[in-house]
């Protein structure tokens, strides 16, 4: 299985936001992100478009800065792994997962689960 794993354990290649190309697909992602509470409003296609994480993007978990500070490429290469930042991120992810279970269709949830809810296993790769 092909994967593109982010610092926080997301799999970009399964992410609806990363995969979206057409205006219609981007709009559907913006609506889904609003529905699950990842955005406060339905944002523009330009704002929701994603080409993957990189060191110039802001990480809500502050992991980009952390790996730079510890001079590693991935969290699992750090002597402090798993740290409190990872524990906090995994807890937040569990809360997001519960919210998605409550508001998503089974198809939407399955898609989000493949992309976002196997963080702990993905982080150890």
Rosetta blueprint (number, residue, H / E / L):
1 X L
2 X L
3 X L
4 X L
5 X E
6 X L
7 X L
8 X L
9 X L
10 X L
11 X E
12 X H
13 X H
14 X H
15 X L
16 X H
17 X H
18 X H
19 X H
20 X L
21 X L
22 X L
23 X H
24 X H
25 X H
26 X H
27 X H
28 X H
29 X H
30 X H
31 X H
32 X H
33 X H
34 X H
35 X H
36 X H
37 X L
38 X L
39 X L
40 X L
41 X L
42 X L
43 X L
44 X L
45 X H
46 X H
47 X H
48 X H
49 X L
50 X L
51 X L
52 X L
53 X L
54 X L
55 X L
56 X L
57 X L
58 X L
59 X L
60 X L
61 X L
62 X L
63 X H
64 X H
65 X H
66 X H
67 X H
68 X H
69 X H
70 X H
71 X L
72 X L
73 X L
74 X L
75 X H
76 X H
77 X H
78 X L
79 X L
80 X L
81 X L
82 X L
83 X L
84 X H
85 X H
86 X H
87 X H
88 X H
89 X H
90 X H
91 X H
92 X H
93 X H
94 X H
95 X H
96 X H
97 X H
98 X H
99 X H
100 X H
101 X H
102 X H
103 X H
104 X L
105 X L
106 X H
107 X H
108 X H
109 X H
110 X H
111 X H
112 X H
113 X H
114 X H
115 X H
116 X H
117 X L
118 X L
119 X H
120 X H
121 X H
122 X H
123 X H
124 X L
125 X L
